[in-house]
Amino acid sequence: MRLDDFDPSDNVRDLGSSSGPGGGFGGGGGGNILLGLLPLLLGRKMGCGTLAILAIGAVLFFSMGGGGGLIAPQSGVQAPAGTGTGGGATGAAACNTPERRFSCQVLASTEQTWERIFAESGQRYPAPTLNFYQGGATSGCGFASSAVGPYYCPADQGVFLDTSFFDELANRFGAAGDFAQAYVIAHEVGHHIQTVTGTSERVRREQSRVGEREGNQLSVRMELQADCYAGVWANRNKQYLEAGDIEEGLRAAEAIGDDTLQRQAQGRVVPDSFTHGSSAQRQKWLRIGLDSGNPAACDTFSQPI
């Protein structure tokens, strides 16, 4: 994907590195996010790689206040002892590695794309902030180690990214390529769209009224819509795509499907526990966005998924 035409976004912060405990949740200090959903899905202790892949977008649900009890943050959490900052750079100065610079250019392209889409209906697009970190980060949604992978926190209206995740995506799960990386970021920006349009809050309220199975289904629809929004962004930036880019994105969508992850981790698939959608569903909705370029086509809540 060629994004050299884009200057890095100014809506970027470097949060630095954390020396707090890593690898999973609930260990170490009392500020860790509680992800009881993950053992439920996979039925076993997981390594950081599995956690990272599974958490693409999933962590959005702790940012929604743990709707339906799917992912429950502790209120008022603090970073574990020893967590540092060491960052402080903002804007282009925070885009100080090739991986970060590309991520900053992806964010800039999402800003231009969604600004135009919002303007079509007479609205202003409030861009999110991209927060780089290493090891762990404290946000308005609590402390999370890099094991959770990229995530979005609406309390900060920010995407949080440790770019080491891209190595995991490529080397452990076979989803290499710059467009696969861009898809990850565009998916998290899709959760930002859901927040500013009120979809996240509506789903959170509905999840609080239904049982676990129904709440999981709502979670799946949220994640698939974010996939579709990522496809809309890619459609509106066709001129920057290169041969093989779409295939890279579809491979990434396949790699993070609930059925694929469950089969790899425990040898069996439990559809009622899905919270993100199957590989086929994630590919389908990414493709719908890619083909249509229309956010209205991403209504996963009123259509069969």
Summary of the structure (lengths in Angstrom):
residues: 305
radius of gyration: 17.6
end to end distance: 28.7
largest distance: 49.5
contacts: 1134
relative contact order: 0.16
helix: 50%
strand: 10%
